[in-house]
Amino acid sequence: MANAWQRLRAVPGVGRVADWGMGPRAASPRTERAGARIAGLKATESVCPYCAVGCAQVVYTRGGELVDIEGHPGSPINQGTLCPKGSASRQLVQQPGRLLKVKYRRPYGTEWEELDLETAMDMIAERVIAARENGWQDVDGEGHRVDRTLGFAHLGGATLDNEENYLIKKAFTAMGAVQIENQARI
């Protein structure tokens, strides 16, 4: 017995209209040979790094190499859509003009020099440790035990989501910092 769709296709005139864009002729042989754009790629669910709304993304990779990022259609937040910044998040990693070196100007220096990332990170770690040690307080002015440092602070950016800000807060608190703020919107 034919289903309703097959009976509708059998009606003269209407049947052809019912097939427009949905029948076997909707895809050309060339399109069928091309296959799906994401066939064979590893799909990983993720969250967009911008604005803390929490739009879901699907990140497609091949052999560890980023191939594409799309909005996750199953997300109740964004239902597969992404804002312009979220749509361009692949460029955070693959932008040809992305700087891979750190620009550094020494104290009292007049020129910028390029440092590799590892050297710059080591310099930052050394300075955080020194600031923590130099600004450490065991007790406050009234003699209360505080175990803190006022040697550094942290201000999180708007591109960090709540989870990242939470982890940063925990890390800076563990180092003894008390001046910690973020710009998370949710």
FENSUL-V525795 format. One record per residue. N is the residue number from 1. RES is the residue in one letter. PSI is psi in whole degrees, 0 to 359 (none if undefined). BURIAL is 1 if it has 24 or more other C-alpha atoms within 12 Angstrom, else 0. Layout:
N|RES|PSI|BURIAL / N|RES|PSI|BURIAL
This chain:
1|M|133|0 / 2|A|142|0 / 3|N|176|0 / 4|A|323|0 / 5|W|316|0 / 6|Q|321|0 / 7|R|321|0 / 8|L|321|0 / 9|R|333|0 / 10|A|344|0 / 11|V|126|0 / 12|P|134|0 / 13|G|308|0 / 14|V|322|0 / 15|G|319|0 / 16|R|320|0 / 17|V|321|0 / 18|A|332|0 / 19|D|346|0 / 20|W|118|0 / 21|G|0|0 / 22|M|349|0 / 23|G|190|0 / 24|P|340|0 / 25|R|5|0 / 26|A|327|0 / 27|A|133|0 / 28|S|161|0 / 29|P|324|0 / 30|R|317|0 / 31|T|319|0 / 32|E|323|0 / 33|R|326|0 / 34|A|324|0 / 35|G|183|0 / 36|A|142|0 / 37|R|331|0 / 38|I|10|0 / 39|A|132|0 / 40|G|1|0 / 41|L|151|0 / 42|K|126|0 / 43|A|127|1 / 44|T|128|0 / 45|E|140|0 / 46|S|182|0 / 47|V|137|1 / 48|C|138|1 / 49|P|356|1 / 50|Y|148|1 / 51|C|0|1 / 52|A|13|1 / 53|V|324|1 / 54|G|31|1 / 55|C|135|1 / 56|A|143|1 / 57|Q|158|1 / 58|V|121|1 / 59|V|122|1 / 60|Y|129|1 / 61|T|156|0 / 62|R|114|0 / 63|G|36|0 / 64|G|355|0 / 65|E|129|0 / 66|L|128|1 / 67|V|318|1 / 68|D|155|1 / 69|I|130|1 / 70|E|163|1 / 71|G|145|1 / 72|H|117|1 / 73|P|341|0 / 74|G|1|0 / 75|S|131|0 / 76|P|345|0 / 77|I|306|0 / 78|N|352|0 / 79|Q|40|0 / 80|G|354|0 / 81|T|158|1 / 82|L|148|1 / 83|C|172|0 / 84|P|321|0 / 85|K|318|0 / 86|G|322|1 / 87|S|331|1 / 88|A|10|0 / 89|S|338|1 / 90|R|328|1 / 91|Q|344|0 / 92|L|327|0 / 93|V|321|0 / 94|Q|12|0 / 95|Q|124|0 / 96|P|333|0 / 97|G|7|0 / 98|R|132|0 / 99|L|132|0 / 100|L|358|0 / 101|K|159|0 / 102|V|132|0 / 103|K|129|0 / 104|Y|134|0 / 105|R|119|0 / 106|R|156|0 / 107|P|132|0 / 108|Y|8|0 / 109|G|159|0 / 110|T|352|0 / 111|E|149|0 / 112|W|144|0 / 113|E|157|0 / 114|E|133|0 / 115|L|150|0 / 116|D|158|0 / 117|L|320|0 / 118|E|318|0 / 119|T|316|0 / 120|A|319|0 / 121|M|322|0 / 122|D|319|0 / 123|M|318|0 / 124|I|315|0 / 125|A|316|0 / 126|E|319|0 / 127|R|324|0 / 128|V|316|1 / 129|I|315|0 / 130|A|317|0 / 131|A|322|0 / 132|R|314|1 / 133|E|318|0 / 134|N|333|0 / 135|G|12|0 / 136|W|138|1 / 137|Q|123|0 / 138|D|318|0 / 139|V|155|0 / 140|D|188|0 / 141|G|339|0 / 142|E|3|0 / 143|G|5|0 / 144|H|137|0 / 145|R|125|0 / 146|V|330|0 / 147|D|71|0 / 148|R|168|1 / 149|T|141|1 / 150|L|16|1 / 151|G|343|0 / 152|F|165|1 / 153|A|173|1 / 154|H|134|1 / 155|L|112|0 / 156|G|148|1 / 157|G|166|0 / 158|A|343|0 / 159|T|357|1 / 160|L|139|1 / 161|D|174|1 / 162|N|320|1 / 163|E|317|0 / 164|E|316|1 / 165|N|323|1 / 166|Y|313|0 / 167|L|321|0 / 168|I|317|1 / 169|K|315|1 / 170|K|317|0 / 171|A|314|0 / 172|F|325|1 / 173|T|320|1 / 174|A|331|0 / 175|M|355|1 / 176|G|4|1 / 177|A|147|1 / 178|V|343|1 / 179|Q|89|0 / 180|I|128|1 / 181|E|157|0 / 182|N|171|1 / 183|Q|25|0 / 184|A|138|0 / 185|R|350|0 / 186|I|none|0
